[in-house]
Amino acid sequence: MATYDVPMAPRVDLPDEAPDMTTTELHAAVLHRLLAALRLAFRAEALVLGDIFVRVNGIEQVSPDVLVVHGAEPGTRTVYRIPPEPVPDVTGEVLSSVNRSGEGRRLLEQKRDLLGRLGVPLHIELDPERGVLTTWHNIGGKLVVDPPTDRFEGDELGGLHIRCTPGDVDLRLPGGRLFTDVVDEVDRADREARRADTEARRADRLAEALRDAGIDPDSADDHLAELAAEVGEPASRQRARSEAIVRQIRDHQLGRVG
């Protein structure tokens, strides 16, 4: 986590919001998914903000599409002020055709310049229209571009991996699962919660069935293995037999057998 200290300077009136002239439908869709995937990947380990002004010493500011900060206080902001807040660890831009010339290119270069002087270690730019990704590393207060590629698989994004193809961006969460959209993730989390609740209720019923049979649920496997050993059952079959007995008790408790 870096900090930024500069001498006091006269404050300048700066807007807290500004229209984004580079936004297209593809740009907006990719940025929406990217922010959601980053927040899911980092959870509470880092602050992830999107499309917010980074204001430096109250006199200049830029608005990266994405910023990731370790060590910052959680919560929403209208402006990310440096100081007192720490310098972002990663910033990112989702590009569109507007960024290739004219005012759009000038604004992008202005962002790179300030983020470099600020000391941002890593800056990432995605061009979903072309299917290109570029990374920029800070060298001596200036962002220096690496050769273009179509993917990012570093650790700086909380394990999130990115792969670009013309017209789309593939996002893989830690563990390799494909991130599609927020709605799917909410549905998935809801299904997992319901499944966990069902398994917990089954475990409670099984434990009660074992107690009714005079068996301590915490030592059921040991108890059944002892019974199997008493009749000379081979060790390789003891575990399978104990599991079968436990399943029988469970199925009986659930009304599946006679």
C-alpha positions in Angstrom: 0.0 0.0 0.0 1.6 3.3 -1.1 0.9 6.7 0.2 1.2 10.0 -1.5 2.5 13.2 0.1 2.8 16.6 -1.6 3.2 20.1 -0.3 0.0 22.0 0.4 -1.4 23.8 -2.7 -4.4 26.1 -3.3 -7.6 24.1 -3.7 -9.3 24.1 -7.1 -13.1 23.6 -7.7 -13.3 20.3 -9.4 -16.5 18.5 -10.4 -17.5 15.3 -8.5 -19.2 13.8 -11.6 -18.6 14.1 -15.3 -20.2 12.4 -18.4 -18.2 9.5 -19.8 -17.8 10.3 -23.5 -16.2 6.9 -24.2 -19.1 4.7 -23.1 -20.6 2.3 -25.6 -23.0 -0.6 -25.0 -20.1 -3.1 -25.1 -18.0 -0.9 -22.8 -20.7 -0.6 -20.2 -21.5 -4.3 -20.3 -17.9 -5.3 -19.9 -17.2 -2.8 -17.1 -20.4 -3.9 -15.2 -19.2 -7.5 -15.3 -15.6 -6.7 -14.5 -16.5 -4.7 -11.4 -18.8 -7.4 -10.1 -16.2 -10.1 -10.7 -13.5 -8.2 -9.0 -15.7 -7.6 -5.9 -16.5 -11.3 -5.8 -12.8 -12.3 -6.2 -11.5 -9.9 -3.5 -14.5 -10.0 -1.2 -13.4 -8.0 1.8 -9.7 -8.1 1.1 -9.6 -5.0 -1.0 -11.7 -2.0 -1.9 -13.0 -2.1 -5.5 -14.5 1.1 -7.0 -15.7 1.9 -10.4 -15.9 5.1 -12.5 -15.0 7.4 -9.7 -12.8 10.5 -9.6 -9.3 10.1 -8.1 -8.5 13.5 -6.8 -4.9 14.3 -5.9 -4.2 17.0 -3.3 -7.4 18.8 -4.3 -6.0 20.3 -7.5 -6.2 17.6 -10.2 -8.2 14.5 -10.9 -8.9 11.7 -13.3 -11.6 9.0 -13.4 -10.4 5.5 -14.1 -13.0 2.9 -14.8 -11.7 0.6 -12.1 -9.5 0.9 -9.1 -8.4 -1.7 -6.5 -7.0 -0.6 -3.2 -5.7 -2.6 -0.2 -5.8 -0.9 3.1 -8.6 1.6 2.3 -11.7 1.9 4.5 -14.7 0.1 3.1 -17.7 2.0 1.9 -18.9 4.2 -0.9 -17.5 7.5 -1.9 -18.3 10.3 -4.3 -14.6 11.1 -4.8 -11.5 9.1 -3.9 -9.2 11.7 -2.3 -5.4 11.3 -2.2 -4.3 12.1 0.5 -5.6 11.0 2.9 -6.5 7.7 1.2 -3.8 5.3 -0.1 -2.7 5.1 -3.7 -4.6 2.5 -5.7 -2.7 -0.8 -6.2 -4.4 -1.4 -9.6 -6.3 0.9 -12.0 -8.1 -0.2 -15.1 -9.8 1.1 -18.2 -12.3 -0.5 -20.6 -11.5 1.1 -24.0 -13.7 1.9 -26.9 -13.1 3.3 -30.4 -13.4 6.9 -29.0 -10.1 6.4 -27.1 -8.1 5.9 -30.3 -8.1 9.6 -31.4 -9.1 13.1 -30.6 -10.5 14.1 -27.2 -10.9 10.5 -26.1 -7.3 9.7 -26.7 -6.2 12.9 -24.9 -8.3 12.1 -21.8 -6.8 8.5 -21.7 -3.3 9.9 -21.9 -4.1 12.4 -19.2 -5.2 9.5 -17.0 -2.0 7.5 -17.6 0.1 10.5 -16.8 -1.5 11.3 -13.5 -1.8 7.7 -12.4 1.9 7.3 -13.2 3.0 10.3 -11.3 0.7 9.2 -8.4 2.7 5.9 -8.2 0.0 3.4 -9.2 2.0 0.2 -9.6 -0.2 -1.5 -12.3 -2.6 -0.2 -14.8 -4.6 -2.5 -17.1 -6.4 -1.5 -20.3 -9.0 -3.8 -22.0 -10.1 -3.2 -25.6 -13.1 -5.5 -26.0 -13.8 -4.4 -29.5 -10.4 -5.5 -30.7 -9.8 -8.3 -28.2 -6.6 -6.8 -26.9 -5.3 -6.3 -23.3 -2.3 -4.2 -22.3 -0.6 -3.8 -18.9 1.3 -0.8 -17.8 3.9 -0.9 -15.0 5.2 2.1 -13.1 8.8 2.9 -13.7 10.1 6.0 -12.1 6.7 7.7 -11.8 5.7 6.9 -15.3 3.4 4.1 -16.7 5.4 2.1 -19.2 3.4 -0.3 -21.5 4.1 -4.0 -21.9 3.6 -5.8 -25.2 -0.1 -6.2 -26.0 -1.7 -9.6 -25.3 -5.2 -11.0 -25.0 -5.1 -12.0 -21.3 -4.2 -11.3 -17.8 -3.4 -14.1 -15.3 -1.4 -12.2 -12.6 -2.2 -12.3 -8.9 -2.9 -8.6 -8.6 -6.6 -9.0 -9.3 -7.4 -11.4 -6.5 -7.0 -14.5 -8.7 -9.4 -13.2 -11.4 -8.2 -14.1 -14.8 -9.1 -12.1 -17.9 -9.1 -13.2 -21.6 -10.2 -10.9 -24.4 -11.6 -11.9 -27.8 -13.0 -9.4 -30.3 -16.4 -8.4 -29.0 -16.2 -10.2 -25.6 -14.2 -10.5 -22.4 -14.0 -13.8 -20.6 -13.7 -13.5 -16.8 -12.6 -16.5 -14.6 -13.0 -16.4 -10.9 -10.4 -17.9 -8.5 -10.6 -21.7 -9.1 -11.4 -21.3 -12.8 -15.2 -20.8 -12.7 -16.5 -18.7 -15.5 -18.2 -15.5 -14.3 -21.2 -14.6 -16.5 -23.2 -11.9 -14.8 -24.4 -10.7 -11.4 -27.9 -12.3 -11.7 -26.4 -15.7 -12.3 -24.1 -15.3 -9.4 -26.9 -14.3 -7.1 -28.9 -17.3 -8.3 -26.0 -19.6 -7.8 -25.3 -18.3 -4.2 -29.0 -18.8 -3.4 -28.9 -22.4 -4.7 -25.8 -23.1 -2.7 -27.4 -21.6 0.5 -30.5 -23.8 0.0 -28.4 -26.9 -0.6 -26.3 -26.2 2.5 -29.5 -25.7 4.6 -30.9 -29.0 3.3 -27.7 -30.8 4.1 -27.7 -29.3 7.6 -31.2 -30.5 8.3 -30.4 -34.0 7.0 -27.3 -34.1 9.3 -29.5 -33.1 12.2 -32.0 -35.8 11.5 -29.2 -38.4 11.1 -27.6 -37.4 14.4 -31.0 -37.8 16.1 -31.4 -41.2 14.6 -28.0 -42.3 15.8 -28.8 -41.0 19.3 -32.1 -43.0 19.3 -30.0 -46.1 18.4 -27.7 -45.4 21.4 -24.8 -44.2 19.3 -22.9 -41.0 19.9 -23.0 -39.2 16.5 -19.5 -37.8 17.1 -18.1 -41.3 17.4 -20.4 -43.3 15.0 -17.7 -44.4 12.6 -15.5 -45.7 15.5 -18.5 -47.5 17.1 -19.5 -49.2 13.8 -15.9 -50.1 13.0 -15.5 -51.8 16.4 -18.7 -53.9 15.8 -17.3 -54.9 12.4 -13.9 -55.9 13.9 -15.7 -58.1 16.5 -17.0 -60.3 13.7 -13.6 -60.5 12.0 -14.6 -58.3 9.1 -11.5 -57.2 7.0 -10.4 -53.6 7.6 -11.0 -52.8 3.9 -14.7 -53.6 4.3 -15.2 -52.0 7.7 -15.5 -48.5 6.4 -17.9 -49.4 3.6 -20.1 -51.3 6.0 -20.2 -48.5 8.5 -21.1 -46.1 5.7 -23.9 -48.4 4.6 -25.3 -48.6 8.1 -25.2 -44.9 8.5 -27.0 -44.5 5.1 -29.6 -47.0 6.2 -30.3 -45.1 9.4 -30.5 -41.9 7.5 -32.9 -43.3 4.9 -35.1 -44.8 7.5 -35.2 -41.5 9.4 -36.2 -39.8 6.1 -38.9 -42.3 5.4 -37.2 -43.8 2.3 -37.2 -47.4 3.5 -39.7 -49.6 5.5 
